[in-house]
Amino acid sequence: GRDEPDSLVKALAVAGPDWAKVFPGARRIELPTYAFQHQRYWLNATIGSRDEGLSAGLRPAGHALLSADVALADSDGVILNGRIGLDSHPWLADHTVQSRIVVPGAAFIEMAMHAAQRVDCDLLDELTIQAPLMLQAHAPVLVQVTVSADDGSGRRAISIHSSRDNDVEDAWTCHATGVLNSASDNGATAEGLPVWPPVGAEELPVAGWYDALAAAGLGYGPAFQGLRGLWRRDGEVFADVNVDVDVEGFGIHPVLLDAVLHAIP
């Protein structure tokens, strides 16, 4: 009068068999600490909703790291807001320093350049990293990019801050400060390469490149391992990079820009 499959499994449990043979391909998992262990599956609300942003006096920022922006009422400055976390930007988990997840400096550059476009500037004159932005699993952060009013010469101060998503004290940390400029003619010119690889350049081996960086404490997971080729010529370094990430919503994806910097000897 008992269920046969259920009784059979219970008998096997008492006998202590080789479970790998009883359930081929199965894997063992830890039991919850109590019978009704809670795990939340609802998506976290963000300010990315257009209706929600408009009702709060914001407008969509149109960027993958920055959700909304607001113009200051008493000047031509602007504040851009966003939320960064491993749930919304999982590729960040592949960038570690001493085994801790750190938002790459290239992400600060990308946010600063988007803010520059917002206020009709076309140059990032300088950007100084004040403190690293470290992430933890299930602990997203709020980011705020503040651009000051034009000082009369086309220059604007910019700062990037963050605060923990659940920080009730609203404690903000400054991560970067810099200067934007609207002077488009800075004397810099870009020259194309009609032939690739560059003529006369010495090819350098890239095998084991990321292993060496990992040994130095710089961990680059698959998403950030974009360096494919490397050449050197008369003090110049040429790199071939290719990354497999969704670039929608970015000017230059931080993974791509960061991969270029991996070529620096």
C-alpha positions in Angstrom: 0.0 0.0 0.0 2.9 2.4 -0.5 4.2 4.2 -3.6 6.8 1.9 -5.1 9.3 4.4 -6.6 9.2 6.5 -3.4 9.8 3.4 -1.3 12.6 2.2 -3.5 14.5 5.6 -3.2 14.1 5.6 0.5 15.4 2.1 0.7 18.4 3.1 -1.4 19.0 6.1 0.9 19.3 3.8 3.9 21.6 1.4 2.0 24.0 4.2 1.1 24.7 3.3 -2.6 26.9 5.1 -5.1 24.5 7.9 -6.0 26.4 8.7 -9.2 25.3 5.4 -10.6 21.7 5.7 -9.2 21.2 9.1 -10.8 23.7 9.4 -13.7 24.6 13.0 -14.5 23.1 14.5 -11.3 25.1 16.8 -9.0 24.9 17.2 -5.3 23.7 20.5 -3.8 23.6 21.9 -0.3 20.3 21.8 1.5 18.9 25.1 2.7 19.6 26.0 6.3 15.9 25.8 7.1 12.8 24.5 5.3 11.5 27.7 3.8 14.7 29.6 3.0 13.7 32.8 1.1 15.3 33.8 -2.2 14.1 36.9 -4.0 13.5 36.7 -7.8 11.8 40.0 -8.5 13.7 42.5 -10.6 15.1 45.5 -8.8 13.3 48.7 -9.7 15.5 51.3 -11.4 15.0 54.8 -12.7 15.3 53.6 -16.3 11.5 53.7 -16.8 10.6 56.7 -19.0 7.3 57.3 -17.2 8.8 57.0 -13.8 11.7 59.4 -14.8 9.3 62.0 -16.3 7.1 62.0 -13.2 10.2 62.7 -11.1 11.3 65.6 -13.3 14.0 63.5 -15.1 14.6 62.7 -18.7 16.1 59.5 -20.2 19.9 59.8 -20.5 20.1 57.3 -23.4 23.1 55.5 -22.0 23.8 52.0 -20.8 25.4 53.2 -17.5 23.4 56.4 -17.0 19.6 56.2 -16.8 18.4 59.7 -16.4 19.5 63.3 -16.3 18.2 66.6 -15.0 19.3 70.2 -16.0 20.0 72.5 -13.1 17.5 75.3 -12.8 19.9 78.1 -11.9 22.7 77.3 -14.4 23.5 75.4 -17.5 25.0 72.5 -15.5 23.5 69.0 -15.5 23.4 65.9 -13.3 23.2 62.4 -14.7 22.2 59.4 -12.6 22.5 55.7 -13.1 22.7 52.3 -11.3 25.5 49.9 -11.8 25.5 46.3 -10.6 26.4 42.8 -11.6 22.7 42.0 -12.3 22.5 44.7 -14.9 26.1 44.8 -16.1 27.4 41.2 -15.6 30.6 41.8 -17.7 32.0 43.9 -14.8 32.5 40.6 -12.8 35.4 39.9 -15.2 37.5 42.9 -14.1 39.2 42.3 -10.7 42.1 43.7 -8.8 43.5 41.4 -6.1 40.4 39.2 -6.5 38.0 42.2 -5.8 35.6 43.4 -8.5 36.6 46.9 -9.6 34.8 49.1 -12.1 37.4 49.9 -14.8 38.6 53.5 -15.2 37.4 53.2 -18.8 33.8 53.2 -17.5 34.5 56.6 -15.9 35.8 57.9 -19.2 32.8 56.6 -21.0 30.4 58.3 -18.6 32.4 61.5 -18.7 32.3 61.5 -22.5 28.6 61.0 -22.6 28.1 63.8 -20.1 30.3 66.0 -22.4 28.0 65.4 -25.3 25.0 66.3 -23.1 26.5 69.8 -22.6 27.9 70.2 -26.1 31.5 69.6 -25.1 33.8 67.4 -27.3 36.9 67.0 -25.2 37.7 65.3 -21.9 40.7 67.5 -21.0 41.6 65.6 -17.8 40.2 62.9 -15.5 41.8 62.0 -12.2 40.7 58.9 -10.4 40.2 59.7 -6.7 39.1 56.3 -5.4 38.3 52.9 -6.9 34.6 51.8 -7.3 34.3 48.3 -6.1 31.3 46.1 -6.6 29.9 43.2 -4.6 27.4 40.5 -5.7 23.8 41.5 -5.1 24.9 45.0 -4.0 24.4 47.5 -6.9 25.5 51.1 -6.5 24.0 54.4 -7.6 26.2 56.7 -9.7 25.9 60.4 -10.2 27.8 62.5 -12.8 27.8 66.2 -12.1 28.8 68.7 -14.7 29.2 72.4 -13.7 28.3 75.5 -15.6 30.6 76.8 -18.4 33.3 79.0 -16.8 33.2 81.3 -19.7 36.1 79.7 -21.6 34.3 76.6 -22.7 35.6 74.5 -19.7 33.4 72.7 -17.3 34.2 70.8 -14.1 33.0 67.2 -13.9 32.8 64.8 -11.0 31.6 61.1 -10.6 30.2 59.9 -7.3 28.6 56.7 -6.1 26.4 55.6 -3.2 25.3 52.1 -2.2 21.8 51.4 -3.6 20.4 50.7 -0.1 22.4 53.3 1.8 19.8 55.1 3.9 22.4 57.7 5.0 22.9 58.9 1.4 26.7 58.7 1.8 28.4 59.6 -1.5 32.0 58.7 -2.5 33.9 60.8 -5.1 35.6 58.5 -7.6 36.8 60.9 -10.3 37.1 64.5 -11.1 38.0 66.2 -14.3 37.5 69.0 -16.9 35.5 69.0 -20.1 36.2 71.4 -22.9 34.2 72.6 -25.9 37.3 73.8 -27.8 37.4 71.3 -30.7 40.6 72.5 -32.3 43.3 71.3 -29.9 45.9 70.7 -32.6 45.6 66.9 -32.4 45.3 64.9 -35.6 44.6 61.3 -36.3 46.4 59.4 -39.0 45.0 56.2 -40.5 46.9 53.0 -41.2 46.6 52.1 -44.8 48.3 48.7 -44.2 47.7 46.3 -41.3 49.8 45.2 -39.5 51.9 48.4 -39.7 54.8 48.2 -42.0 58.1 47.7 -40.2 56.5 46.8 -36.9 57.8 43.9 -34.8 55.1 41.5 -33.7 55.1 40.6 -30.0 53.7 37.4 -28.5 50.4 37.7 -26.7 50.2 34.0 -25.5 50.2 34.0 -21.7 49.7 37.8 -21.6 46.7 37.6 -19.3 48.3 34.9 -17.2 51.1 37.3 -16.5 48.6 40.1 -15.6 46.8 37.7 -13.3 50.0 36.8 -11.5 50.4 40.6 -10.8 46.9 40.7 -9.3 45.1 42.0 -12.3 42.3 39.5 -13.2 40.7 39.8 -16.6 37.9 37.3 -17.2 36.7 36.2 -20.7 34.8 39.4 -21.4 37.9 41.6 -20.9 40.4 39.4 -22.7 40.2 41.3 -25.9 43.9 41.6 -26.9 44.4 39.5 -30.1 47.7 40.9 -31.5 50.5 43.3 -30.6 53.1 45.1 -32.6 55.9 47.6 -31.7 57.7 50.1 -33.9 60.0 53.0 -32.9 58.4 53.5 -29.5 54.9 53.0 -30.8 52.6 50.2 -29.8 49.8 48.8 -32.1 47.1 46.5 -30.8 44.5 44.4 -32.4 41.5 44.0 -30.0 38.2 42.3 -30.3 35.6 41.9 -27.6 32.3 40.0 -27.5 29.9 42.3 -25.7 26.8 44.2 -26.5 27.9 47.7 -27.4 24.4 49.2 -27.6 24.0 52.3 -25.4 27.7 53.1 -25.3 30.0 55.5 -27.2 33.0 53.3 -26.7 32.3 50.2 -24.6 34.5 50.2 -21.5 35.5 46.6 -22.2 36.9 47.6 -25.6 38.7 50.7 -24.3 40.1 48.8 -21.4 41.4 46.0 -23.8 43.3 48.7 -25.7 45.1 49.7 -22.5 46.2 46.1 -22.0 48.7 46.6 -24.7 50.7 49.1 -22.6 54.0 47.3 -21.8 
